[in-house]
């Protein structure tokens, strides 16, 4: 991408046509089931495709967007989850569609907020406070559901606050640990982190507690780069977990099934053994949507959804899904190298790492490679809270890509290597010597991160458009 012209739009319409064709074919197994046309179901899927196309059209035409890698993955996976949920119960279809629309709305709002780092820094403390209040309300109002206190029901609507707090955890962490923040900010974030993890333990939501800790490790490593310190933190956490298991035997009892599912095939190991058996029966191409047996098992569209994908959609689709989660992390690492501020680098890598880790817990948990923790598969598991969190995580990754804010990026980073040597800024043509890769000679010789280089060549930037970390450093 070193000599790539951002003004030449990639034909995302072609890719969207293939994605839409895939969605039409797969959804037809639901609204044309048994040869009977279900108009209500068809309208749900038609509405989803219309929203999908409307987003791409508006973002491309009116917002000058050309980087749709993240959205394509989100819409593709959300569509798979929608078909999966609707194929089990008709009532799930509309609820899942509404969840996707809310998630998309949150995604857009977060992109607007994340555009300016000064706004991010201003919202850091209020977001942390709201997150702690949500966890406190969860502990006070929730009732035990499948052995955990992680669901709150308000006006007939179930909400899982810990899913929303995941977004706050990254938001607060990345802004608190920006490279020029003080030790006081670090102390506050440590308190916030331990509060979130502790609340999850009190709720007996150990999967989410583990996700929070893993995300904390990523953010801390992005901030310090000290492997020894991170290793020490992990050892301390492991010792803490051992002490909890020793003094609280009921915690260990929740994982007593691990590696013993075949001995408890008709008891506590029933879900996982059925998942393994039915997943293997699907083969490479699957039995077909609606033809599986795992759908009759409890939590087939939530915790066990990956097994349902293997059985009905086939191992090929399941493998593509797993690889795509990993590619999202690769993409986040790539864009973090050329982003506008350290905040975006930390947030993007933490969000992608959280998503991949959560997907791993879900996939390896139902297959008994890891203990079953009951976490959802991002985008594909049924549930509004999980869907909102998944879209919000992608907002962190997309905001790190300089192409997301073309006007702002060209203003504050006129010498960025992604912009060709002859690009014009506000009517003024910028010329700069370039090597074979299209990178300026001065930049090619320098090993400093791109976001640490501020130039005044080509255009003037306003103070409010410059990341707060740069304005404080006097650059």
C-alpha positions, -999 to +999 in steps of 0.1 A: +000+000+000+030+023+000+022+039-033-015+034-033-037+063-044-065+067-019-085+087-044-090+057-066-119+038-051-117+001-048-147-017-063-163-026-030-196-030-049-184-062-065-175-077-032-209-066-018-227-083-046-210-117-038-218-112-001-254-104-009-257-134-032-244-156-004-269-141+021-298-146-003-289-182-009-285-190+028-315-171+039-337-189+013-333-220+034-353-202+061-380-183+043-386-210+017-385-239+042-405-269+031-415-252-001-436-226+018-429-189+013-427-171+047-433-135+038-425-122+073-392-140+073-384-128+038-391-092+048-366-095+077-338-107+054-347-082+027-346-054+052-312-065+064-298-065+029-313-031+022-297-016+053-264-032+043-264-016+008-277+017+022-248+019+046-222+012+019-239+037-005-241+065+020-206+060+035-190+059+000-209+087-016-214+112+012-186+103+036-158+096+011-152+062+026-132+035+007-120+013+035-148-012+040-128-043+050-142-042+085-178-036+076-178-064+050-168-089+077-193-075+102-222-077+077-212-111+065-209-126+100-240-108+113-259-123+083-247-158+092-259-152+128-292-139+116-298-170+094-287-193+122-310-178+148-340-175+124-337-211+114-343-223+149-372-201+159-391-175+138-393-152+167-355-149+168-353-133+134-367-098+141-350-096+175-317-104+159-322-079+131-330-052+157-298-061+176-278-057+144-293-023+137-286-011+172-250-024+169-246-006+135-259+026+152-234+022+180-206+016+155-214+049+136-217+069+168-184+056+181-167+065+148-179+101+153-167+103+189-134+086+182-126+111+154-111+135+180-088+124+207-095+155+228-131+144+230-120+109+239-098+122+268-127+144+280-151+114+281-126+090+297-137+095+333-175+097+327-173+064+307-154+047+335-179+059+360-209+047+339-192+013+334-187+008+372-223+019+378-235-007+352-216-035+369-229-024+403-265-024+390-259-058+375-248-071+410-278-055+426-306-063+402-296-095+384-309-129+392-290-162+388-292-175+352-273-206+344-252-202+375-242-165+369-255-131+377-248-115+343-283-107+330-305-077+339-341-076+327-357-041+323-392-037+309-390-072+295-357-065+277-327-086+288-293-069+289-259-081+297-240-051+311-206-068+311-207-069+273-212-031+271-185-026+297-160-044+274-162-013+251-157+010+281-127-011+293-108-005+260-120+031+257-107+040+292-076+018+290-064+032+257-070+068+266-055+064+301-024+047+289-016+070+260+021+075+259+021+110+274-003+103+302+009+104+338+014+078+364-018+090+382-038+079+351-021+045+352-031+041+389-067+050+381-069+026+353-055-002+375-082+005+400-108+005+372-095-028+357-095-046+391-130-033+397-143-048+364-125-081+370-137-083+406-173-076+396-172-104+371-159-128+397-188-117+421-212-123+392-195-157+387-190-147+350-155-162+348-153-161+310-158-123+309-134-119+338-108-138+318-115-116+288-110-084+308-077-097+322-065-107+287-074-073+273-057-056+303-025-075+294-027-064+258-032-027+267-004-029+293+020-045+268+011-019+242+019+008+267+051-006+281+065-032+257+081-049+287+076-086+284+090-093+318+065-070+335+036-086+316+049-121+325+050-111+362+014-098+360+003-131+345+021-152+371+005-131+399-029-136+383-023-173+380-014-175+417-045-155+425-066-179+405-051-209+423-058-193+457-094-186+447-099-222+436-083-235+469-103-213+492-135-213+471-141-250+460-174-241+444-155-221+418-135-252+408-167-272+407-179-251+378-150-265+357-152-301+370-165-313+336-134-301+318-116-330+301-142-354+315-171-348+292-172-383+278-175-397+313-205-374+319-220-378+285-256-377+297-250-353+325-229-321+327-210-331+296-241-335+274-238-302+256-202-306+246-203-342+236-234-335+214-215-306+199-185-327+190-206-356+176-229-333+155-201-311+143-182-341+129-214-353+112-215-321+092-185-329+071-169-304+048-200-289+033-225-295+061-259-311+063-277-280+052-293-251+071-322-264+092-312-301+090-290-304+120-297-320+154-277-297+176-304-270+172-325-290+197-298-287+224-300-258+249-279-227+239-274-239+203-276-204+190-255-188+217-227-207+235-228-237+211-233-218+179-199-228+164-209-265+166-241-256+148-221-239+121-199-270+117-229-293+115-252-273+091-229-250+072-199-273+071-163-274+083-152-252+053-174-222+064-163-228+100-127-227+091-132-195+071-148-179+101-119-189+124-093-175+099-113-143+095-111-136+132-073-140+131-072-117+100-090-090+119-062-089+144-036-088+116-055-059+100-056-041+134-018-045+138-012-032+103-033-001+106-019+006+141+015+012+126+004+042+106-023+057+128-026+092+141-021+087+178-010+061+202-046+059+215-058+044+183-029+019+182-037+006+217-075+006+211-073-012+178-050-040+189-069-044+222-103-046+204-090-071+179-072-091+205-103-092+227-125-104+198-100-132+188-096-143+224-133-144+230-139-164+198-111-188+209-128-193+243-161-200+226-147-224+199-122-242+222-147-243+251-174-262+233-148-286+219-134-292+254-099-279+245-105-252+271-130-251+299-165-241+288-170-205+300-202-196+283-189-167+262-205-158+229-191-160+194-188-124+181-214-114+156-227-150+151-241-159+185-277-147+191-281-118+215-284-080+215-257-072+241-231-094+223-240-079+189-236-043+202-203-052+217-190-068+185-199-038+164-184-015+190-151-034+189-149-029+152-153+008+156-120+010+175-103-009+147-118+012+119-110+045+137-073+036+138-073+034+100-063+069+086-085+063+056-116+065+079-113+102+083-099+113+049-102+151+055-087+150+089-059+126+080-048+146+050-048+178+071-026+166+100-006+139+081+001+155+047+034+136+045+019+101+052+033+074+029-002+063+020-008+095+001+009+097-033+036+123-040+013+144-064-018+145-042-033+180-038-042+196-004-066+225-005-056+235-040-019+232-033+001+204-050+025+186-027+057+173-043+082+152-025+109+128-035+100+092-032+118+059-033+107+028-051+081+021-025+065+055-027+077+065+007+095+099+010+133+096+013+133+114+046+106+091+059+123+060+045+155+068+064+137+074+097+125+046+119+102+068+139+065+059+140+044+078+114+022+093+141+053+109+158+061+129+127+042+162+122+048+183+091+034+216+079+039+209+043+009+212+020-018+224+044-024+241+078-041+222+105-063+236+132-054+229+169-086+209+174-077+185+146-043+176+161-044+147+186-042+159+221-010+140+228+008+160+201-006+193+212+006+187+248+040+178+237+044+211+219+048+196+184 
